[in-house]
Amino acid sequence: MKIVIAFYRIRDADDAHAIVGRETAEAADLDEAIEIALELLRTLDMPQRPDAVTTTDGDGSTIHSSRLDTIDLMKGHHHERPLQ
């Protein structure tokens, strides 16, 4: 499936979102889409470190969304422990 991965900053004062990176890719399923997003987080040249990521399908429907402080970048698994 075609996916669009958007990385963005979140302003705490009013919850405003600003896109700092966006890429399209092909993924077989949600797990692969999340792995692609994690790889892009490590390798994509963005002007600022993003606070969150959203993945949408080809129709624009959100299939995954997460604040990045809930993702362990070393293991590539999504869970509740913040980054260290």
C-alpha positions in Angstrom: 0.0 0.0 0.0 1.1 3.6 -0.6 1.8 5.5 2.6 2.6 9.1 3.5 4.7 9.6 6.6 4.7 13.1 8.1 7.0 14.3 10.9 5.9 17.4 12.8 6.6 19.7 15.7 3.8 20.4 18.2 3.6 23.8 20.0 2.4 23.1 23.5 0.7 26.5 24.0 -2.0 25.8 21.4 -1.3 22.3 20.1 -0.4 23.7 16.7 1.4 21.3 14.3 4.1 22.2 11.9 5.4 19.7 9.3 9.2 19.3 9.3 9.4 16.3 7.0 7.2 14.3 4.7 7.9 11.2 2.6 5.9 8.7 0.6 6.7 5.0 0.5 5.2 1.6 -0.2 4.5 -0.8 2.8 3.0 -4.3 2.9 1.3 -3.6 6.2 1.1 -1.4 9.3 4.2 -3.0 10.9 6.3 -2.3 7.8 4.9 1.3 7.7 6.0 1.9 11.3 9.5 0.4 10.5 9.9 2.7 7.5 8.9 5.7 9.6 11.5 4.8 12.3 14.2 4.4 9.6 13.2 7.8 8.1 13.4 9.4 11.6 17.0 8.2 11.8 18.0 9.2 8.3 15.8 12.0 6.9 17.4 15.4 7.0 14.9 17.7 8.7 15.3 21.3 9.9 14.2 20.4 13.4 13.7 17.3 15.5 10.1 16.3 15.2 7.8 15.7 18.2 5.4 13.3 16.5 4.8 11.2 13.4 1.6 10.4 11.5 1.3 7.8 8.8 -1.6 7.9 6.3 -2.7 5.5 3.6 -3.2 6.3 -0.1 -6.6 7.7 0.6 -5.4 10.1 3.3 -6.8 8.1 6.2 -4.6 8.0 9.3 -3.3 4.5 10.0 -0.8 5.3 12.7 0.1 8.3 14.8 2.5 8.6 17.7 4.4 11.1 19.8 8.1 10.3 19.3 8.8 10.3 23.1 7.0 7.0 23.2 9.2 5.2 20.6 12.4 3.4 21.4 14.6 4.2 18.4 17.3 1.7 19.2 15.0 -1.3 19.1 12.4 0.1 16.7 9.5 -1.0 18.8 6.6 1.2 19.8 5.9 1.1 23.5 5.2 3.4 26.5 8.8 4.0 27.7 10.2 7.4 26.8 13.5 7.9 24.9 16.6 8.1 27.0 
